[in-house]
Amino acid sequence: MKNIIFLIFAFISLNSYSIEIEDDTANKTNSLPQISVKDLDGKTVNFAQCVTPGQITIVSFWATWCKPCIQELINIDNLYDEWQKKYNVKLIAVSIDDSRTAPKVKPFVTSKNWTYDVLVDINSDLKRAMNVTNPPTLFLIDKNGKIVFTHTGYIEGDENELEEKIVELSKN
């Protein structure tokens, strides 16, 4: 009898606990994770603080070994100056290279002359926090810091769809 009462109490407690967790995470769906990553100089930065309030932000998860990622970033780079002037947009490229390939990130970025912010998520903490499964994965964050668009994969021309989304956001 004691075992049955214990099991009923445990079941009720677990159900209450899981409801609490669901409610808590539901409120945080659009908040940006407070995860530490490194910049290209090895300095630790808080990802959420890299997103500037009042500015549209593109966050692109990529890797030096990912050809579609590189092509996406090259094509966005070709439009980036124009997008900055027209829409006041900011791009943060987050490398998910591991400890074996991470030393290649800075020389690679330098060789491409990319002028946007590049962060390195060597332990994949930010990748996990933002539920990124495969690169390239791109997030569009509105002026209020909310994720309003997500895209995984890259096909030539996807940057045009991205620009359409940026145009919509810039009107708000």
Secondary structure, 3 states (H helix, E strand, C coil): CHHHHHHHHHHHHHHHHHHHHHHHHHHCCCCCCCCEEEECCCCEEEHHHHCCCCCEEEEEEECCCCHHHHHHHHHHHHHHHHHHHHHCEEEEEEECCCCCCHHHHHHHHHHHCCCCEEEECCCCHHHHHCCCCCCCEEEEECCCCCEEEEEECCCCCHHHHHHHHHHHHHCC
